[in-house]
């Protein structure tokens, strides 16, 4: 009879211990989930920050390239204008408008 009481006490204590461990594990998992969510939010914030930096960098690069292209186009237009002006001065015949521009009347 003593061994039955001992077995019953052992089973009862094991059941109580398992119940407490399940509750403790549930609380621990809940804490991990909250900590996991916080870590995920921090990671997402870092990704957003990195994306913003990348976006600013590429926008700056694009603006610099657009400015470079605009300057190149302006320089080309200036060279073309100067070349045309030199051509007009070289071929000027003293008449206004120039004789070469009135060829269709000949």
Contact map, one row per residue, 1 for C-alpha under 8 A:
1111100000000000000000000000000000000000000000000000000000000000000000000000000000000000000000000000000000
1111110000000000000000000000000000000000000000000000000000000000000000000000000000000000000000000000000000
1111111000000000000000000000000000000000000000000000000000000000000000000000000000000000000000000000000000
1111111100000000000000000000000000000000000000000000000000000000000000000000000000000000000000000000000000
1111111110000000000000000000000000000000000000000000000000000000000000000000000000000000000000000000000000
0111111111000000000000000000000000000000000000000000000000000000000000000000000000000000000000000000000000
0011111111100000000000000000000000000000000000000000000000000000000000000000000000000000000000000000000000
0001111111110000000000000000000000000000000000000000000000000000000000000000000000000000000000000000000000
0000111111111000000000000000000000000000000000000000000000000000000000000000000000000000000000000000000000
0000011111111100000000000000000000000000000000000000000000000000000000000000000000000000000000000000000000
0000001111111110000000000000000000000000000000000000000000000000000000000000000000000000000000000000000000
0000000111111111000000000000000000000000000000000000000000000000000000000000000000000000000000000000000000
0000000011111111100000000000000000000000000000000000000000000000000000000000000000000000000000000000000000
0000000001111111110000000000000000000000000000000000000000000000000000000000000000000000000000000000000000
0000000000111111111000000000000000000000000000000000000000000000000000000000000000000000000000000000000000
0000000000011111111100000000000000000000000000000000000000000000000000000000000000000000000000000000000000
0000000000001111111110000000000000000000000000000000000000000000000000000000000000000000000000000000000000
0000000000000111111111000000000000000000000000000000000000000000000000000000000000000000000000000000000000
0000000000000011111111100000000000000000000000000000000000000000000000000000000000000000000000000000000000
0000000000000001111111110000000000000000000000000000000000000000000000000000000000000000000000000000000000
0000000000000000111111111000000000000000000000000000000000000000000000000000000000000000000000000000000000
0000000000000000011111111100000000000000000000000000000000000000000000000000000000000000000000000000000000
0000000000000000001111111110000000000000000000000000000000000000000000000000000000000000000000000000000000
0000000000000000000111111111000000000000000000000000000000000000000000000000000000000000000000000000000000
0000000000000000000011111111100000000000000000000000000000000000000000000000000000000000000000000000000000
0000000000000000000001111111110000000000000000000000000000000000000000000000000000000000000000000000000000
0000000000000000000000111111111000000000000000000000000000000000000000000000000000000000000000000000000000
0000000000000000000000011111111100000000000000000000000000000000000000000000000000000000000000000000000000
0000000000000000000000001111111110000000000000000000000000000000000000000000000000000000000000000000000000
0000000000000000000000000111111111000000000000000000000000000000000000000000000000000000000000000000000000
0000000000000000000000000011111111100000000000000000000000000000000000000000000000000000000000000000000000
0000000000000000000000000001111111110000000000000000000000000000000000000000000000000000000000000000000000
0000000000000000000000000000111111111000000000000000000000000000000000000000000000000000000000000000000000
0000000000000000000000000000011111111100000000000000000000000000000000000000000000000000000000000000000000
0000000000000000000000000000001111111110000000000000000000000000000000000000000000000000000000000000000000
0000000000000000000000000000000111111111000000000000000000000000000000000000000000000000000000000000000000
0000000000000000000000000000000011111111100000000000000000000000000000000000000000000000000000000000000000
0000000000000000000000000000000001111111110000000000000000000000000000000000000000000000000000000000000000
0000000000000000000000000000000000111111111000000000000000000000000000000000000000000000000000000000000000
0000000000000000000000000000000000011111111100000000000000000000000000000000000000000000000000000000000000
0000000000000000000000000000000000001111111110000000000000000000000000000000000000000000000000000000000000
0000000000000000000000000000000000000111111111000000000000000000000000000000000000000000000000000000000000
0000000000000000000000000000000000000011111111100000000000000000000000000000000000000000000000000000000000
0000000000000000000000000000000000000001111111110000000000000000000000000000000000000000000000000000000000
0000000000000000000000000000000000000000111111111000000000000000000000000000000000000000000000000000000000
0000000000000000000000000000000000000000011111111100000000000000000000000000000000000000000000000000000000
0000000000000000000000000000000000000000001111111110000000000000000000000000000000000000000000000000000000
0000000000000000000000000000000000000000000111111111000000000000000000000000000000000000000000000000000000
0000000000000000000000000000000000000000000011111111100000000000000000000000000000000000000000000000000000
0000000000000000000000000000000000000000000001111111110000000000000000000000000000000000000000000000000000
0000000000000000000000000000000000000000000000111111111000000000000000000000000000000000000000000000000000
0000000000000000000000000000000000000000000000011111111100000000000000000000000000000000000000000000000000
0000000000000000000000000000000000000000000000001111111110000000000000000000000000000000000000000000000000
0000000000000000000000000000000000000000000000000111111111000000000000000000000000000000000000000000000000
0000000000000000000000000000000000000000000000000011111111100000000000000000000000000000000000000000000000
0000000000000000000000000000000000000000000000000001111111110000000000000000000000000000000000000000000000
0000000000000000000000000000000000000000000000000000111111111000000000000000000000000000000000000000000000
0000000000000000000000000000000000000000000000000000011111111100000000000000000000000000000000000000000000
0000000000000000000000000000000000000000000000000000001111111110000000000000000000000000000000000000000000
0000000000000000000000000000000000000000000000000000000111111111000000000000000000000000000000000000000000
0000000000000000000000000000000000000000000000000000000011111111100000000000000000000000000000000000000000
0000000000000000000000000000000000000000000000000000000001111111110000000000000000000000000000000000000000
0000000000000000000000000000000000000000000000000000000000111111111000000000000000000000000000000000000000
0000000000000000000000000000000000000000000000000000000000011111111100000000000000000000000000000000000000
0000000000000000000000000000000000000000000000000000000000001111111110000000000000000000000000000000000000
0000000000000000000000000000000000000000000000000000000000000111111111000000000000000000000000000000000000
0000000000000000000000000000000000000000000000000000000000000011111111100000000000000000000000000000000000
0000000000000000000000000000000000000000000000000000000000000001111111110000000000000000000000000000000000
0000000000000000000000000000000000000000000000000000000000000000111111111000000000000000000000000000000000
0000000000000000000000000000000000000000000000000000000000000000011111111100000000000000000000000000000000
0000000000000000000000000000000000000000000000000000000000000000001111111110000000000000000000000000000000
0000000000000000000000000000000000000000000000000000000000000000000111111111000000000000000000000000000000
0000000000000000000000000000000000000000000000000000000000000000000011111111100000000000000000000000000000
0000000000000000000000000000000000000000000000000000000000000000000001111111110000000000000000000000000000
0000000000000000000000000000000000000000000000000000000000000000000000111111111000000000000000000000000000
0000000000000000000000000000000000000000000000000000000000000000000000011111111100000000000000000000000000
0000000000000000000000000000000000000000000000000000000000000000000000001111111110000000000000000000000000
0000000000000000000000000000000000000000000000000000000000000000000000000111111111000000000000000000000000
0000000000000000000000000000000000000000000000000000000000000000000000000011111111100000000000000000000000
0000000000000000000000000000000000000000000000000000000000000000000000000001111111110000000000000000000000
0000000000000000000000000000000000000000000000000000000000000000000000000000111111111000000000000000000000
0000000000000000000000000000000000000000000000000000000000000000000000000000011111111100000000000000000000
0000000000000000000000000000000000000000000000000000000000000000000000000000001111111110000000000000000000
0000000000000000000000000000000000000000000000000000000000000000000000000000000111111111000000000000000000
0000000000000000000000000000000000000000000000000000000000000000000000000000000011111111100000000000000000
0000000000000000000000000000000000000000000000000000000000000000000000000000000001111111110000000000000000
0000000000000000000000000000000000000000000000000000000000000000000000000000000000111111111000000000000000
0000000000000000000000000000000000000000000000000000000000000000000000000000000000011111111100000000000000
0000000000000000000000000000000000000000000000000000000000000000000000000000000000001111111100000000000000
0000000000000000000000000000000000000000000000000000000000000000000000000000000000000111111100000000000000
0000000000000000000000000000000000000000000000000000000000000000000000000000000000000011111110000000000000
0000000000000000000000000000000000000000000000000000000000000000000000000000000000000001111111100110000000
0000000000000000000000000000000000000000000000000000000000000000000000000000000000000000001111100110000000
0000000000000000000000000000000000000000000000000000000000000000000000000000000000000000000111110100000000
0000000000000000000000000000000000000000000000000000000000000000000000000000000000000000000111111110000000
0000000000000000000000000000000000000000000000000000000000000000000000000000000000000000000001111110000000
0000000000000000000000000000000000000000000000000000000000000000000000000000000000000000000000111110110000
0000000000000000000000000000000000000000000000000000000000000000000000000000000000000000000111111111110000
0000000000000000000000000000000000000000000000000000000000000000000000000000000000000000000110111111111000
0000000000000000000000000000000000000000000000000000000000000000000000000000000000000000000000000111111000
0000000000000000000000000000000000000000000000000000000000000000000000000000000000000000000000001111111100
0000000000000000000000000000000000000000000000000000000000000000000000000000000000000000000000001111111111
0000000000000000000000000000000000000000000000000000000000000000000000000000000000000000000000000011111111
0000000000000000000000000000000000000000000000000000000000000000000000000000000000000000000000000000111111
0000000000000000000000000000000000000000000000000000000000000000000000000000000000000000000000000000011111
0000000000000000000000000000000000000000000000000000000000000000000000000000000000000000000000000000011111
